[in-house]
Amino acid sequence: MACRAAAIACVLVAVGAVAPAAGAATFTWGTGVATLGAGSSIPAYNGIACPSATRCVAVTDAGQEVTFDPAAVGTPSAVVVDAGKTLYGVACPTPTQCTAVDDSGHQVTFDPTNAAATANLTTILPGAVRAIACPAATQCTAVGDASKALTFNPASPPNVAGGTATGAVGELFGIACPSVTQCAAVSQRGDLVTFDPTGSGFTVTTIVPDPAPGNNQNLNGIACPSETQCTAVDVSGRALTFSPAAPGMPTRVATGSPYLRGIACPAVNLCVLADNGGSSIEGDPTTPSSWTKGSLNPVRGINSVACTSVTRCVLAGLEARVYVGTGTGVTPPGGGNPGAGSPKAPNPGPASPGPTQVVPQPRGGNPILTGFGRGRVRTARVGGNGAFTLPGTTATCAPGAATCQLTLDLTGTILVNRLVAFGTARRTIKVRLGSSKRKIAPGRSVTVVPRLSATGLKALVKAKQLKATLTLKIVQGTTRRTAIIPVTLLAPRPRRHS
């Protein structure tokens, strides 16, 4: 990657070490280590995770994982865990468990101390899986193409192209899960998706205006050092810091990068960015003027970043190079000593969260959909007029804001006979059973009452029972919340004649 020399200030502080401008940066970055040898044909690192102070795991665009000690990188070995595929990201909830995702809908979970023997590859999403976060050893959430998300247990991952559409526009390129009940993902078209990965449904907020396809507003990465603070980065080198509960339209702050691919925040007042332009960039995300840009030696594009603590971070990128930064740490907000320890131990998480999909906890200032359970199938008896209810299901419009628009869509699968050369064959087709829209005034709640169309009701009466999917979307301003509920519909009871 060409170096934009005019935008980079280099200050040598020791042989093989370079530091950014004096008085602004926390880290001093060592010379980039060519971990797999030198040359332009060497694979690139697309993702990196550092589950302990002595272990980092990087993944390449050639389906390899590379494990090394950031304190003594040396010349580690590359192990193929996903032959012929491009690995996009990796998460390691423990030093002996990592899960990587690829460009073909796969996850691969492995023990980095013996990756070749332990790699377990399965299909989880259609299309590319762009990013993954694992807040616990028993819980990972992956996101990717078609704005889909899937939460699963990496010890027993699903092996089917599943996932649930979140309602965001464009592919989801980044995800962070600061706890086992809270995740935030960002899309290529400027949407933020927040959700509880153990629930069902999503809140979608447009945090970057989307001019048109092919725009330069793509959100490439996100980090959430706490449940109340996240920072996202975009392809124009800007950072956006916000509360995931009420993100609004955060200010996009220029960081000095021409193109950002990722971010790591070891503290709420310290983030390190993955600059595709080949620079070191760090700063306090709560202070826009604090972003500092420095040089790397040699200059190579950076695709990913991970931190073992506030005093050590690792950049990984083109030609499988890694750059280790060491620093003095930062003072926590409100005073105290600079942090210098390892990341907090991973949350053990729920015992076995299956591949259930995802709704956020109700939060002030946002519309709410409640009563839909956690992906379980609901059963409803349809009335003679085509209407039915699911007990406890409501839609609430947040007070003091815009009027909400509630949309309901009901689709089902039916068996039909198809003429063939020697008779008939039965096949399953998907049909729309009904749809409706209604407005909800701010501060008001309504019971959700789906209704089948005349055609849908006729199909149900003929079949007696149908498997259906109810999709609800409530929109208030720039916030969208979606819930997708599997439903078994029972035909109306026949009328009794006296």
C-alpha positions in Angstrom: 0.0 0.0 0.0 1.5 3.3 -1.0 2.4 5.7 1.8 1.0 9.2 1.7 4.2 10.7 2.9 2.9 14.3 3.2 0.4 13.1 5.8 2.8 11.1 7.9 5.3 12.5 10.4 8.1 10.1 11.4 10.1 10.4 14.6 12.8 7.8 15.2 13.2 7.0 18.9 15.3 3.8 18.7 16.6 1.4 16.2 13.6 -0.3 14.5 11.0 1.7 16.5 8.9 4.6 15.5 6.7 6.9 17.7 3.9 9.3 16.6 4.1 13.0 17.3 5.4 13.8 20.8 2.9 14.5 23.5 -0.1 13.0 21.9 0.3 9.3 21.5 0.2 6.5 24.1 2.0 3.8 22.1 5.4 3.3 20.6 5.2 0.9 17.6 7.9 -1.7 16.9 9.0 -2.5 13.4 6.5 -4.6 11.5 7.3 -8.3 11.7 6.9 -10.3 8.5 5.5 -13.4 10.3 5.2 -15.6 7.2 8.1 -14.3 5.3 8.5 -11.3 2.9 7.0 -10.5 -0.5 3.8 -9.3 -2.1 2.5 -12.9 -2.5 2.3 -13.4 1.2 -1.3 -13.7 2.5 -2.9 -10.7 4.3 -4.1 -10.8 7.9 -7.8 -9.9 7.8 -8.6 -10.4 11.5 -6.9 -10.7 14.9 -7.8 -11.5 18.5 -5.6 -11.5 21.6 -7.3 -13.6 24.3 -4.4 -13.2 26.7 -1.2 -11.2 27.3 0.9 -13.9 25.8 -1.3 -15.1 22.9 -2.7 -13.5 19.7 -4.4 -15.3 16.9 -4.6 -13.8 13.4 -6.4 -15.2 10.3 -5.5 -14.8 6.7 -7.1 -14.5 3.3 -5.8 -17.9 2.5 -7.8 -19.8 5.2 -5.0 -19.9 7.7 -4.6 -19.1 11.4 -1.4 -17.9 12.9 -0.8 -18.0 16.7 2.0 -16.0 18.4 3.1 -14.3 21.6 2.9 -10.5 21.1 5.8 -10.0 23.5 8.0 -12.1 21.2 6.4 -12.5 17.8 9.2 -14.5 16.1 8.3 -16.6 13.1 5.1 -18.5 13.9 3.6 -21.2 11.7 0.5 -20.9 9.6 -2.1 -23.6 10.0 -4.8 -24.1 7.4 -8.2 -24.3 9.1 -10.4 -23.4 6.1 -8.8 -24.5 2.9 -9.3 -22.3 -0.2 -11.4 -19.6 1.6 -10.8 -16.1 2.8 -11.2 -15.7 6.5 -12.6 -12.3 7.4 -12.5 -12.2 11.2 -11.8 -14.1 14.4 -12.9 -14.0 18.1 -11.3 -15.9 20.9 -13.3 -15.9 24.2 -10.5 -18.0 25.8 -6.8 -18.7 25.1 -7.7 -22.2 23.9 -10.8 -21.4 21.8 -11.2 -19.3 18.7 -13.9 -19.0 16.1 -13.2 -17.6 12.6 -15.6 -16.7 9.8 -15.1 -16.8 6.0 -16.4 -15.5 2.6 -18.5 -18.6 2.0 -20.9 -18.7 5.0 -18.7 -20.8 7.3 -17.5 -20.7 10.8 -14.6 -22.7 12.0 -13.9 -23.2 15.7 -10.5 -24.4 16.8 -8.0 -24.6 19.7 -5.1 -22.4 18.6 -2.6 -24.6 20.4 -3.6 -27.5 18.1 -5.6 -25.9 15.3 -5.1 -28.6 12.6 -6.5 -31.4 14.8 -9.4 -29.4 16.4 -10.8 -27.3 13.5 -14.6 -27.8 13.2 -16.0 -26.2 10.0 -19.7 -25.7 9.5 -22.1 -23.5 7.4 -24.0 -20.9 9.4 -25.1 -18.1 7.0 -25.8 -17.7 3.3 -23.1 -15.6 1.5 -20.2 -14.1 3.3 -19.8 -14.0 7.1 -18.2 -10.6 7.6 -17.6 -10.4 11.4 -18.0 -12.3 14.7 -18.0 -11.6 18.4 -17.9 -14.2 21.2 -18.6 -12.6 24.6 -18.5 -16.1 26.2 -17.0 -19.5 25.5 -20.5 -20.8 24.8 -21.9 -17.9 22.8 -20.9 -16.3 19.5 -22.8 -14.0 17.2 -21.9 -13.7 13.5 -23.1 -11.2 11.0 -22.7 -10.8 7.2 -24.4 -10.6 3.8 -28.1 -9.8 3.5 -27.8 -8.0 6.9 -28.2 -11.4 8.6 -27.2 -12.3 12.2 -26.9 -15.7 13.9 -26.1 -16.5 17.6 -24.8 -20.0 18.3 -22.8 -22.2 20.7 -19.4 -22.7 19.1 -19.1 -26.0 20.9 -22.1 -27.4 18.9 -22.5 -25.0 15.9 -25.3 -25.4 13.4 -24.5 -26.7 10.0 -27.1 -24.9 7.8 -27.2 -21.6 6.1 -29.5 -19.8 8.5 -29.6 -16.5 10.3 -32.2 -13.8 10.6 -32.4 -10.6 8.6 -31.9 -7.7 11.0 -33.7 -5.0 8.9 -30.5 -3.0 8.2 -29.6 -1.9 4.7 -26.6 -3.5 3.2 -24.1 -6.1 4.5 -23.1 -6.1 8.2 -19.4 -5.5 8.3 -18.7 -5.3 12.1 -20.0 -6.4 15.4 -19.2 -5.9 19.1 -20.8 -7.6 22.1 -19.8 -6.0 25.4 -22.0 -8.6 27.3 -23.8 -11.8 26.6 -27.1 -9.9 26.4 -26.0 -6.9 24.3 -24.5 -6.7 20.8 -24.1 -3.8 18.3 -23.4 -4.3 14.5 -22.8 -1.8 11.7 -23.7 -2.0 8.1 -22.1 -0.9 4.8 -24.9 1.6 4.3 -24.7 3.5 7.6 -27.0 1.5 9.9 -26.5 0.5 13.5 -28.2 -2.7 14.7 -28.5 -3.2 18.5 -30.0 -6.4 20.0 -30.0 -8.9 22.7 -28.4 -12.0 21.2 -30.3 -14.3 23.5 -33.6 -12.8 22.4 -35.4 -12.1 19.1 -35.7 -8.9 17.1 -33.5 -5.9 16.4 -33.3 -2.1 16.7 -32.0 -0.4 13.6 -30.9 3.2 13.7 -29.4 5.1 10.7 -26.3 6.8 12.2 -24.7 7.8 8.9 -26.9 9.2 6.1 -26.9 6.9 3.1 -26.6 8.9 -0.2 -26.7 6.0 -2.6 -25.1 2.6 -3.3 -21.4 2.8 -3.8 -21.2 5.7 -1.3 -18.2 6.4 0.9 -20.1 6.1 4.2 -19.6 2.4 4.8 -19.2 1.5 8.4 -16.4 -1.1 8.6 -15.9 -1.8 12.3 -17.2 -1.2 15.8 -15.9 -1.6 19.3 -17.8 -1.2 22.6 -15.6 -0.9 25.6 -18.7 -0.7 27.8 -22.4 -1.4 27.5 -23.0 2.4 27.3 -20.3 3.4 24.8 -19.4 2.3 21.3 -17.2 3.7 18.5 -17.6 2.9 14.9 -15.3 3.6 12.0 -16.0 4.2 8.3 -14.2 4.0 4.9 -13.5 7.7 4.9 -11.3 7.6 8.0 -13.9 8.9 10.4 -14.9 7.7 13.9 -18.3 8.0 15.5 -18.8 7.6 19.2 -22.3 7.1 20.8 -24.4 5.3 23.3 -25.9 2.2 21.8 -29.1 2.7 23.7 -29.7 6.2 22.1 -27.2 6.7 19.3 -29.0 9.5 17.5 -26.9 10.9 14.6 -23.3 11.0 16.1 -20.7 13.4 14.8 -18.3 11.9 12.3 -14.8 12.9 13.4 -11.8 12.8 11.0 -8.9 10.8 12.4 -6.3 11.4 9.7 -6.8 8.1 8.0 -7.9 7.8 4.4 -9.7 4.5 5.1 -10.4 2.6 8.3 -11.0 -1.1 8.5 -11.3 -1.8 12.2 -11.0 -0.6 15.8 -10.1 -1.9 19.3 -10.9 0.0 22.5 -9.2 -1.4 25.6 -10.7 1.4 27.7 -13.6 3.9 27.3 -11.0 6.7 26.8 -8.6 4.8 24.5 -9.1 3.3 21.0 -6.6 2.2 18.4 -7.6 2.1 14.8 -6.8 -0.2 11.8 -5.7 2.2 9.1 -5.6 0.8 5.6 -3.3 3.7 4.7 -0.5 2.2 6.9 -0.4 4.5 9.9 -0.8 4.1 13.6 -3.8 6.0 14.9 -5.0 6.2 18.4 -7.0 8.5 20.7 -9.7 9.1 23.2 -13.0 8.6 21.4 -14.8 10.9 23.8 -12.4 13.8 22.8 -12.6 14.4 19.1 -9.4 16.5 19.0 -7.3 13.7 20.5 -6.8 11.4 17.5 -3.1 11.1 16.7 -1.5 9.7 13.6 2.0 8.3 13.4 4.2 6.2 11.1 4.7 2.5 10.9 7.9 0.9 9.6 7.6 -0.4 7.0 4.4 1.1 5.8 1.8 -1.5 5.0 -2.0 -1.4 5.1 -3.6 -2.4 8.4 -6.8 -4.6 8.3 -7.3 -5.4 12.0 -6.3 -4.5 15.5 -6.5 -6.1 18.9 -5.3 -5.2 22.4 -4.2 -7.3 25.3 -4.4 -4.4 27.7 -4.3 -0.6 27.7 -0.5 -0.9 27.5 -0.2 -3.3 24.5 -2.0 -3.4 21.2 -1.3 -5.3 18.0 -1.9 -4.2 14.4 -2.2 -6.8 11.6 -2.4 -6.4 7.9 -0.9 -6.8 4.4 1.9 -9.3 3.8 1.0 -11.0 7.2 2.8 -8.2 9.1 2.2 -7.4 12.7 3.2 -4.3 14.6 3.2 -4.4 18.4 2.6 -1.2 20.3 3.6 -0.6 23.9 2.7 2.3 26.0 2.1 3.7 29.5 -1.6 3.2 29.6 -4.3 5.8 30.3 -5.9 7.3 33.3 -9.5 6.1 33.7 -12.2 8.8 33.5 -12.6 10.3 37.0 -9.0 9.7 38.0 -7.2 6.6 39.3 -4.2 4.8 38.2 -3.4 4.1 34.5 -4.6 0.6 33.5 -2.0 -2.0 32.8 -3.6 -5.3 33.3 -5.0 -8.0 31.1 -8.5 -7.8 29.6 -11.2 -8.9 32.1 -11.9 -12.7 32.0 -14.5 -13.8 29.5 -18.0 -14.2 30.9 -18.8 -17.9 31.1 -22.2 -17.1 29.6 -25.3 -19.2 29.4 -24.8 -22.9 29.5 -25.9 -23.6 26.0 -27.5 -20.9 23.9 -28.6 -22.7 20.7 -28.8 -21.0 17.3 -31.7 -18.8 18.4 -32.0 -15.4 16.8 -32.1 -12.1 18.3 -34.8 -8.6 20.3 -33.2 -5.9 22.2 -34.2 -5.0 25.8 -36.7 -2.2 25.8 -34.9 1.1 26.2 -36.1 4.7 26.7 -36.6 6.8 23.6 -37.0 3.9 21.2 -40.1 2.1 20.0 -40.7 -1.4 21.6 -42.0 -4.7 20.4 -42.7 -7.1 23.3 -44.1 -10.5 24.0 -42.5 -12.5 21.2 -40.3 -14.9 23.2 -36.9 -16.0 22.1 -37.5 -17.6 18.7 -40.0 -20.2 19.9 -42.9 -21.1 17.6 -46.2 -19.7 18.6 -49.6 -21.3 17.9 -52.7 -19.3 17.1 -56.3 -20.1 16.2 -57.5 -17.8 13.5 -61.0 -16.4 13.7 -63.6 -16.4 11.0 -62.6 -12.9 10.0 -59.0 -13.9 9.5 -57.6 -12.2 12.6 -55.7 -13.8 15.4 -53.7 -12.7 18.5 -50.5 -13.8 20.2 -51.1 -13.2 23.9 -48.9 -10.5 25.4 -47.7 -9.1 22.1 -47.7 -5.3 22.0 -46.1 -2.5 20.0 -45.2 0.7 21.9 -44.3 4.1 20.3 -41.8 6.1 22.4 -43.2 9.3 24.0 -42.3 12.8 22.9 -41.1 11.8 19.4 -42.4 11.1 15.9 -45.5 9.0 15.1 -44.7 5.3 14.6 -45.5 3.2 11.6 -46.2 -0.4 12.3 -46.1 -2.9 9.5 -47.2 -6.6 9.7 -46.4 -9.2 7.0 -47.5 -12.8 7.1 -46.1 -15.4 4.8 -46.7 -19.2 4.8 -45.8 -22.4 3.1 -48.4 -24.6 1.3 -48.3 -27.8 -0.7 -49.5 -27.6 -4.3 -50.0 -30.2 -7.0 -47.9 -29.8 -10.1 -48.6 -31.6 -13.4 -45.7 -33.7 -14.6 -45.3 -36.2 -17.5 -46.7 -39.1 -15.6 -49.2 -37.5 -13.3 -48.8 -34.9 -10.5 -46.0 -34.0 -8.1 -46.4 -32.1 -4.8 -44.1 -29.2 -3.9 -44.0 -26.5 -1.3 -44.3 -22.9 -2.2 -44.2 -19.7 -0.1 -47.2 -17.4 -0.3 -48.2 -14.1 1.3 -51.1 -14.7 3.7 -51.7 -11.1 4.6 -50.2 -7.7 5.4 -51.2 -4.5 7.1 -50.0 -1.1 8.2 -51.1 1.2 11.0 -49.9 4.4 12.8 -49.3 4.6 16.5 -49.2 7.9 18.3 -46.2 8.8 20.5 -46.5 7.3 24.0 -49.2 4.8 23.0 -49.2 1.0 23.0 -51.3 -1.3 20.8 -52.0 -5.0 20.8 -50.7 -6.7 17.7 -53.5 -8.2 15.7 -52.4 -9.8 12.4 -55.1 -10.5 9.9 -55.1 -12.9 6.9 -56.3 -11.7 3.6 -59.3 -13.4 2.0 -57.0 -15.5 -0.1 -54.8 -16.4 2.9 -57.8 -17.4 4.9 -59.1 -19.6 2.1 -55.7 -21.3 1.9 -55.7 -21.9 5.7 -59.2 -23.3 5.7 -58.3 -25.7 2.9 -55.1 -26.8 4.6 -56.5 -26.9 8.2 -53.0 -25.8 9.5 -50.2 -23.8 8.1 -46.6 -22.9 9.1 -46.1 -19.2 8.8 -43.7 -16.4 9.6 -45.0 -13.1 11.0 -42.6 -10.2 10.4 -43.3 -7.0 12.4 -41.5 -3.7 11.9 -42.0 -0.5 13.8 -40.4 2.7 12.6 -40.0 5.9 14.6 -37.9 8.6 13.0 -34.6 7.0 12.1 -35.1 4.0 14.4 -36.4 0.7 13.2 -37.2 -2.4 15.3 -38.0 -5.7 13.7 -39.3 -9.0 15.2 -39.6 -12.2 13.2 -41.9 -14.8 14.8 -42.5 -18.4 13.6 -46.2 -19.2 13.9 -48.4 -22.3 13.5 -51.8 -21.1 12.3 -54.9 -23.2 13.0 -58.0 -22.9 10.8 -61.1 -21.3 12.2 -63.3 -23.7 14.2 -66.3 -24.8 12.1 -69.6 -23.2 13.1 -72.1 -25.4 14.9 -75.6 -25.5 13.5 -78.5 -25.7 15.9 
